[in-house]
Amino acid sequence: MPLTASPDDQALLLDLQKLDTTLQQLAHKARNLPEIAVLATIDGDAARLRGRLASEQGAYEDAAAELARIESDVAVVEARVARDQQRLAATSSVKDVQALEGELTALAKRTSDLEDMQIDVMERVESLGAVVRLTQSELDQIDDRREQATSSRDESLAGLELERAQVAADRATIAARVPADLLALYERQRERYGIGASLLRGGVSSASGVTLTGSDLAAVRAASAYDVVLCPDSNAVLVRTYESGI
């Protein structure tokens, strides 16, 4: 048996559809906030900087380890120099004196070479450290930008959620006034086809934007105002009002 409902009840579906469309728009807006794109860009920049920072820190740590090894070698040589100097001061053997003086000469050359290497590596450590600090500063700035963008996104989402809650409450109020069988049909058609109710205005279905054919219009005219009619193009409930032109 064809579904029937009063024209006023059918007209409620247009209000329901308007609110459902608003809910869809709000959801779309929430998914596509400008801040979301900004955050994606920030995350990409941060990932690249973290990769660069890891490489720079690796180079810095390698240089620092090399400097530590050189400083350890310098300490070893200085200890040997001190020991040889003590032995030189305490010996009266010409042979020992010659051997110790020769070793001290070699140690002096080794000390000079190590000091040159130490200066070179120290400069490299300082330079690499400055690069690491600069990249870390850039990363800190990006973190600040992320915090600001996140705060802005959350604020926008909170505003949209307030609006969504109000629209959802209005929808629930209207849905409660629609007869259960008519509401079930509306929900079913909306789920299947994306829209549940369409206004027939001047022979045109608002859901599809298509003018009904002569035969379709004739069928609509022949139906009772209480008959629930589906739009032949969109499959939404076709609501007829004084604007329908029939």
Phi, psi and omega per residue, in radians:
M1 nan 2.284 -3.095
P2 -1.046 2.512 3.122
L3 -1.271 2.400 3.088
T4 -2.211 2.659 3.092
A5 -2.803 2.678 -3.131
S6 -1.144 2.643 3.096
P7 -0.961 -0.626 3.132
D8 -1.154 -0.716 3.114
D9 -1.155 -0.717 3.104
Q10 -1.106 -0.645 -3.135
A11 -1.137 -0.482 3.102
L12 -1.059 -0.480 -3.142
L13 -1.114 -0.532 3.102
L14 -1.155 -0.702 3.072
D15 -1.129 -0.707 3.125
L16 -1.101 -0.773 3.135
Q17 -1.109 -0.687 3.118
K18 -1.057 -0.751 3.135
L19 -1.207 -0.672 3.098
D20 -1.122 -0.673 3.088
T21 -1.108 -0.722 3.101
T22 -1.084 -0.729 3.108
L23 -1.080 -0.706 3.099
Q24 -1.119 -0.713 3.137
Q25 -1.141 -0.706 3.119
L26 -1.133 -0.713 3.113
A27 -1.116 -0.729 3.111
H28 -1.092 -0.750 3.141
K29 -1.106 -0.692 3.130
A30 -1.131 -0.620 -3.141
R31 -1.338 -0.329 -3.012
N32 -2.170 0.576 3.080
L33 -1.080 2.486 3.101
P34 -0.980 -0.583 -3.116
E35 -1.123 -0.490 3.135
I36 -1.172 -0.735 3.093
A37 -1.157 -0.683 3.116
V38 -1.083 -0.768 -3.141
L39 -1.125 -0.646 3.105
A40 -1.108 -0.727 3.103
T41 -1.130 -0.763 3.134
I42 -1.072 -0.758 -3.138
D43 -1.106 -0.664 3.089
G44 -1.129 -0.780 3.112
D45 -1.094 -0.729 -3.125
A46 -1.129 -0.698 3.139
A47 -1.103 -0.739 3.118
R48 -1.142 -0.707 3.137
L49 -1.171 -0.679 3.117
R50 -1.116 -0.669 3.078
G51 -1.108 -0.760 3.121
R52 -1.140 -0.710 -3.132
L53 -1.119 -0.699 3.126
A54 -1.073 -0.729 3.119
S55 -1.145 -0.753 -3.128
E56 -1.172 -0.694 3.105
Q57 -1.145 -0.629 3.086
G58 -1.080 -0.775 3.121
A59 -1.128 -0.703 3.139
Y60 -1.126 -0.782 -3.120
E61 -1.157 -0.639 3.075
D62 -1.096 -0.770 -3.141
A63 -1.154 -0.702 3.125
A64 -1.124 -0.673 3.109
A65 -1.158 -0.690 3.098
E66 -1.105 -0.714 3.114
L67 -1.111 -0.699 3.122
A68 -1.103 -0.687 3.113
R69 -1.135 -0.732 3.132
I70 -1.124 -0.753 3.136
E71 -1.101 -0.624 3.081
S72 -1.152 -0.735 3.102
D73 -1.103 -0.694 3.116
V74 -1.074 -0.749 -3.139
A75 -1.098 -0.723 3.126
V76 -1.094 -0.797 -3.132
V77 -1.116 -0.753 3.139
E78 -1.083 -0.634 3.110
A79 -1.157 -0.706 3.123
R80 -1.173 -0.670 3.098
V81 -1.083 -0.808 3.141
A82 -1.073 -0.720 3.139
R83 -1.136 -0.801 -3.127
D84 -1.124 -0.655 3.131
Q85 -1.145 -0.656 3.083
Q86 -1.145 -0.761 3.136
R87 -1.137 -0.665 3.136
L88 -1.119 -0.703 -3.128
A89 -1.216 -0.429 -3.053
A90 -1.686 -0.196 -3.052
T91 -1.724 2.648 3.060
S92 -2.067 0.074 -3.116
S93 -1.425 2.172 3.136
V94 -1.078 -0.688 -3.134
K95 -1.112 -0.788 3.141
D96 -1.134 -0.697 3.133
V97 -1.052 -0.795 -3.137
Q98 -1.090 -0.742 -3.136
A99 -1.131 -0.753 -3.121
L100 -1.199 -0.688 3.115
E101 -1.130 -0.669 3.094
G102 -1.120 -0.719 -3.137
E103 -1.200 -0.669 3.126
L104 -1.135 -0.605 3.085
T105 -1.133 -0.765 3.123
A106 -1.130 -0.671 3.137
L107 -1.191 -0.611 3.097
A108 -1.118 -0.704 3.098
K109 -1.141 -0.715 3.125
R110 -1.136 -0.704 3.121
T111 -1.097 -0.754 3.134
S112 -1.085 -0.780 3.122
D113 -1.094 -0.743 -3.134
L114 -1.138 -0.686 -3.140
E115 -1.141 -0.672 3.070
D116 -1.093 -0.780 3.116
M117 -1.106 -0.697 -3.128
Q118 -1.076 -0.774 3.124
I119 -1.084 -0.771 -3.133
D120 -1.088 -0.793 -3.104
V121 -1.245 -0.623 3.096
M122 -1.066 -0.720 3.098
E123 -1.117 -0.684 3.136
R124 -1.177 -0.715 3.104
V125 -1.081 -0.753 3.141
E126 -1.109 -0.752 -3.140
S127 -1.138 -0.793 -3.139
L128 -1.165 -0.618 3.100
G129 -1.120 -0.678 3.115
A130 -1.126 -0.685 3.121
V131 -1.119 -0.757 3.124
V132 -1.079 -0.761 -3.125
R133 -1.135 -0.646 3.121
L134 -1.140 -0.795 3.134
T135 -1.144 -0.685 3.104
Q136 -1.107 -0.644 3.091
S137 -1.114 -0.732 3.097
E138 -1.088 -0.706 3.141
L139 -1.160 -0.665 3.096
D140 -1.108 -0.705 3.119
Q141 -1.118 -0.690 3.110
I142 -1.145 -0.667 3.096
D143 -1.087 -0.662 3.085
D144 -1.124 -0.737 3.112
R145 -1.108 -0.692 3.129
R146 -1.111 -0.737 -3.139
E147 -1.082 -0.745 3.134
Q148 -1.148 -0.786 -3.129
A149 -1.150 -0.662 3.119
T150 -1.130 -0.738 3.111
S151 -1.093 -0.745 3.128
S152 -1.139 -0.731 3.117
R153 -1.081 -0.809 -3.108
D154 -1.111 -0.649 3.107
E155 -1.144 -0.742 3.115
S156 -1.136 -0.741 3.128
L157 -1.115 -0.664 3.127
A158 -1.112 -0.718 3.098
G159 -1.115 -0.741 3.121
L160 -1.153 -0.635 3.140
E161 -1.156 -0.666 3.077
L162 -1.083 -0.766 3.128
E163 -1.135 -0.744 -3.134
R164 -1.088 -0.725 -3.133
A165 -1.098 -0.686 3.131
Q166 -1.170 -0.769 3.126
V167 -1.114 -0.721 3.134
A168 -1.104 -0.666 3.111
A169 -1.149 -0.738 3.095
D170 -1.088 -0.693 3.138
R171 -1.104 -0.763 -3.128
A172 -1.079 -0.659 3.135
T173 -1.112 -0.790 -3.133
I174 -1.227 -0.734 -3.122
A175 -1.043 -0.585 -3.131
A176 -1.170 -0.350 -3.132
R177 -1.570 -0.217 -3.101
V178 -1.527 2.313 3.087
P179 -0.919 2.487 -3.019
A180 -0.985 -0.759 -3.092
D181 -1.206 -0.613 3.111
L182 -1.238 -0.698 3.111
L183 -1.123 -0.705 3.133
A184 -1.095 -0.710 3.101
L185 -1.110 -0.804 3.126
Y186 -0.994 -0.852 -3.105
E187 -1.108 -0.699 -3.133
R188 -1.126 -0.792 -3.126
Q189 -1.185 -0.640 3.139
R190 -1.166 -0.693 3.130
E191 -1.165 -0.687 -3.097
R192 -1.327 -0.736 -2.944
Y193 -2.038 -0.043 3.072
G194 1.631 -0.276 3.121
I195 -2.552 2.426 -3.025
G196 -1.819 -0.414 -3.101
A197 -2.457 2.496 -3.102
S198 -2.366 2.340 3.094
L199 -1.491 2.282 3.020
L200 -1.573 1.962 -3.117
R201 -2.187 2.055 3.130
G202 1.021 0.564 3.126
G203 1.435 0.048 -3.125
V204 -1.933 2.328 3.081
S205 -1.420 2.157 -3.102
S206 -1.150 -0.499 -3.114
A207 -1.197 -0.697 -3.083
S208 -1.809 -0.370 -3.073
G209 1.290 0.238 -3.075
V210 -1.835 2.416 3.058
T211 -1.341 2.277 -3.139
L212 -1.144 2.528 3.111
T213 -1.222 2.905 3.129
G214 -0.984 -0.751 -3.107
S215 -1.215 -0.651 3.125
D216 -1.178 -0.729 3.103
L217 -1.105 -0.671 3.127
A218 -1.102 -0.693 3.137
A219 -1.159 -0.680 3.120
V220 -1.154 -0.745 3.137
R221 -1.106 -0.596 -3.094
A222 -1.307 -0.369 -3.108
A223 -1.330 2.622 3.066
S224 -1.208 2.676 3.097
A225 -1.072 -0.382 -3.137
Y226 -1.541 -0.260 3.119
D227 -1.240 2.373 3.066
V228 -1.542 2.048 -3.056
V229 -1.942 2.472 3.084
L230 -1.725 2.500 3.072
C231 -1.154 2.247 -3.097
P232 -1.172 -0.334 -3.116
D233 -1.712 -0.785 -3.061
S234 -1.728 -0.251 -3.080
N235 1.152 0.227 3.032
A236 -1.442 2.805 3.055
V237 -1.134 2.164 -3.087
L238 -1.561 1.880 -3.094
V239 -1.589 2.228 -3.113
R240 -1.858 2.314 3.113
T241 -2.329 -3.011 3.087
Y242 -1.100 -0.305 3.139
E243 -1.440 -0.158 -2.968
S244 -1.196 -0.433 3.121
G245 1.310 0.492 3.136
I246 -2.109 nan nan
